[in-house]
Amino acid sequence: MHTTQITVRNVSPILKRRIDKLAKLKSMSINDFVLDVLQDKVGGMTSKDTLSWHQYSGLIDNEGINQEVLDDFETVDKTMWDKT
C-alpha cells in the first residue's frame, strides 16, 4: 500500500494535550491514534474508494475558495525553521 506523509500545523496546546492523553489511554502512538480518528471521521477508504481530485474538481466555485487561507500555506514560518 502506498502511503503519503502529511503535516498538520497550528495545533493548539489544548488539542495536543487531548490527543496525547487519548492516545496514551488507548495505548497507541500519536500517529496511529490520529490516523484512527481520521479514518473514523472521514471514512476508511479502500484503494477502489479513494477520492480522486479529478472526480470532484469543479464542484467548488471560486466563491467557495478562500485565497487568503491558500496563500498562508505558501508562507514559510521562519521562526519555525531558523535554528539560530
HUZIFEN-V780897 format. One record per run of one state. SS is the DSSP state (H for helix, E for strand, L for the rest). FROM is the first residue (numbers start at 0). TO is the last residue. If there is no record, write none. Layout:
BEGIN
ss:from:to
SS:FROM:TO
SS:FROM:TO
END
This chain:
BEGIN
ss:from:to
L:0:11
H:12:24
L:25:28
H:29:41
L:42:45
H:46:48
L:49:51
H:52:55
L:56:60
H:61:63
L:64:65
H:66:71
L:72:76
H:77:80
L:81:83
END
